[in-house]
Amino acid sequence: MGDTTPPPPPKGKENGPSSVQYPMLTTMNYTVWAMRMKVVLRVHKVWDTINSGVPDEDKNDMAMALLFQSIPKTLIMQIGDQETAKAMWDSIKTRHLGAERVREARLQTLSMEFDNMKMNESDSIDNFAGKLSSFASKSAALGKVIDEARLVKKFLKSLPRSKYIQMVA
């Protein structure tokens, strides 16, 4: 009766460990993984150790732990000896984006695909806009930002005239 300490709150999603899910890196999802991991690292207030490269020991350790949770075991074995989270991030990026020549080749291929892309009669406007947005995201991840004016111009040029003449006009 003399104990006035309130009982601990029940463990649940609100009060338990962080409910942030860590994306798992695969061979095909680096761009999306990197975007998601930036958000996770920002939520944990450690993105600045990777972005600036200025190591704060506690933040560096937290960032490294978060990165370790989101990469496959085979990659851990390859980059696990890195001393800083920035070095880990750069190593992962290099392995997935490749050398400068590979990045340039990917950009060139992506640019050609973007230039040749047309909307089919059966495509919806939302679907086609999503494809354009996907191209813009991939291009930005490779270092070349497609400006909004070019995207809008491409969108309008690619619409089938017979179906969307009023929009194009």
Backbone hydrogen bonds, N-H to C=O, Kabsch-Sander energy under -0.5 kcal/mol:
donor,donor_aa,acceptor,acceptor_aa,energy
4,T,2,G,-0.7
16,G,12,G,-2.8
25,L,23,P,-0.5
25,L,70,S,-2.6
33,W,29,N,-3.0
34,A,30,Y,-3.2
35,M,31,T,-1.8
36,R,32,V,-2.5
37,M,33,W,-3.1
38,K,34,A,-2.0
39,V,35,M,-1.4
40,V,36,R,-2.4
41,L,37,M,-3.1
42,R,38,K,-2.1
43,V,39,V,-2.8
44,H,40,V,-1.8
45,K,42,R,-1.7
46,V,41,L,-3.0
47,W,41,L,-0.9
49,T,46,V,-1.2
50,I,46,V,-0.7
50,I,47,W,-1.0
51,N,47,W,-3.0
52,S,48,D,-2.2
53,G,48,D,-0.6
54,V,48,D,-0.5
56,D,54,V,-0.5
57,E,55,P,-0.6
60,N,56,D,-3.5
61,D,57,E,-2.3
62,M,58,D,-2.1
63,A,59,K,-2.8
64,M,60,N,-2.6
65,A,61,D,-2.2
66,L,62,M,-2.4
67,L,63,A,-2.4
68,F,64,M,-2.7
69,Q,65,A,-1.6
70,S,66,L,-0.6
70,S,67,L,-1.2
71,I,68,F,-0.8
75,L,72,P,-0.6
76,I,72,P,-1.9
77,M,73,K,-2.1
78,Q,74,T,-0.8
79,I,75,L,-2.4
80,G,76,I,-1.9
82,Q,79,I,-1.9
88,M,84,T,-2.0
89,W,85,A,-3.0
90,D,86,K,-2.8
91,S,87,A,-2.1
92,I,88,M,-2.6
93,K,89,W,-2.7
94,T,90,D,-2.6
95,R,91,S,-2.3
96,H,92,I,-1.8
97,L,93,K,-3.2
98,G,93,K,-0.5
98,G,94,T,-1.7
103,R,99,A,-2.3
104,E,100,E,-2.7
105,A,101,R,-2.4
106,R,102,V,-2.5
107,L,103,R,-2.5
108,Q,104,E,-2.6
109,T,105,A,-2.5
110,L,106,R,-2.7
111,S,107,L,-2.7
112,M,108,Q,-2.3
113,E,109,T,-2.4
114,F,110,L,-2.5
115,D,111,S,-2.6
116,N,112,M,-2.0
117,M,113,E,-0.9
117,M,114,F,-0.7
119,M,158,S,-1.5
123,D,120,N,-0.9
128,F,124,S,-2.3
129,A,125,I,-2.7
130,G,126,D,-2.0
131,K,127,N,-1.8
132,L,128,F,-2.3
133,S,129,A,-2.4
134,S,130,G,-2.2
135,F,131,K,-2.2
136,A,132,L,-2.3
137,S,133,S,-2.4
138,K,134,S,-2.5
139,S,135,F,-2.5
140,A,136,A,-2.4
141,A,137,S,-2.3
142,L,138,K,-1.2
143,G,140,A,-1.3
144,K,139,S,-2.5
145,V,143,G,-0.5
147,D,145,V,-0.7
151,L,147,D,-1.8
152,V,148,E,-2.6
153,K,149,A,-2.4
154,K,150,R,-2.5
155,F,151,L,-2.5
156,L,152,V,-2.7
157,K,153,K,-2.4
158,S,154,K,-1.8
159,L,155,F,-0.8
163,K,160,P,-0.6
164,Y,160,P,-2.4
165,I,161,R,-0.8
167,M,164,Y,-0.7
168,V,164,Y,-2.1
169,A,165,I,-2.4
